Amino acid sequence: MSAVVQSLLLAVAALALVFSGPLAAYWFLMRRKRAARAERRSPLTRNLLRAPGQQLREQLDDRMTDMAADLAALMVVPPMVVAFLWIDAAWRGRSPSPGVLGVVGVALVGVIGVTIVHMRRRSAEMDRLRLGVDAELAVGQELDQLMRRGAVVFHDLPGEGFNIDHVVVASQGVFAVETKGYSKRSSLPGKAAARVEFNGQCLRFPHRQTSAPLEQSQRQAQWLSRWLSQATGDAVAVTPVLALPGWFVDRKGVGTVRVYSGLELAKLLDARGGSRGLGPAELQRIAHQLEQRCRNVKPSYRDEESPRAA
């Protein structure tokens, strides 16, 4: 056997080693999944309600998938390029010229550099999403306690190009709750790092001042009021609420938006001056419309090909 043929066989073997593991794992996993779905089906026959932070969870899953793809590219692309150079050298019987090696080296460094930059950005975005998910869960758990007092609570209500983090429906009225998970500065001591001042018009954090969350809460409450009024046939007023879990709210004024810390949400139904009270029949109509809009999460185990799962 000639040296050229031996080199080609070695190069092919190297490529096979690179791809055989992932391909074999994928094949076995797909085979196991098909076998399991052929023998079993999900007992759930309808969609689930949306959970706190549902949209953020989905975005976080997407970013994790992108991160895994970047890592796979960093692991696979350089060995592939080296293997192809090896095959080309064996086929032609001579090594690549210094110019070709230089171009390939620069291209590889560029690809690796761009991928690392993308991974760094995705990592920062994943940190932001994780903080948002934690804040949504914290607020959702506090609001769920209101169900003991007869309230109905929905999470992550889909709107028109946006979502409302939480909606509380009770005899006291309808509340649209927007959650903001703001991190704290480690450089500030003690309680100073956890205090936000609300003057009725804006929020003053230790490191920034903003009115955007208040404006967002107001817009979403107005949209929810219009939608519920059209869906139920009754004029439905919605009280905008902003929840800041982990922060102490120092109130210096009163605005159209109610601002609470996470733990203060237990008093949401006790506050006065909100929307008019709801009768049992109206409360039921509103809750029905909200449930129809929020029950759109497909069970992950459901067999898509099974007609019984529809």
Sequence and secondary structure as in RCSB ss.txt:
>XXXX:A:sequence
MSAVVQSLLLAVAALALVFSGPLAAYWFLMRRKRAARAERRSPLTRNLLRAPGQQLREQLDDRMTDMAADLAALM
VVPPMVVAFLWIDAAWRGRSPSPGVLGVVGVALVGVIGVTIVHMRRRSAEMDRLRLGVDAELAVGQELDQLMRRG
AVVFHDLPGEGFNIDHVVVASQGVFAVETKGYSKRSSLPGKAAARVEFNGQCLRFPHRQTSAPLEQSQRQAQWLS
RWLSQATGDAVAVTPVLALPGWFVDRKGVGTVRVYSGLELAKLLDARGGSRGLGPAELQRIAHQLEQRCRNVKPS
YRDEESPRAA
>XXXX:A:secstr
  HHHHHHHHHHHHHHHHHHHHHHHHHHHHHHHHHHHHH   S  S EE  TTHHHHHHHHHHHHHHHHHHHHHH
HHHHHHHHHHHHHHHHHTS   HHHHHHHHHHHHHHHHHHHHHHHHHHHHHHHHHHHHHHHHHHHHHHHGGGGGT
 EEEEEEE SSSEEEEEEEETTEEEEEEE      TTS GGGGGEEEE SS EE SS EE HHHHHHHHHHHHHH
HHHHHHHSS   EEEEEEETT EEEE S  SSEEEETGGGGGGGG SS S    HHHHHHHHHHHHHHHEEE  T
T  TT GGG 
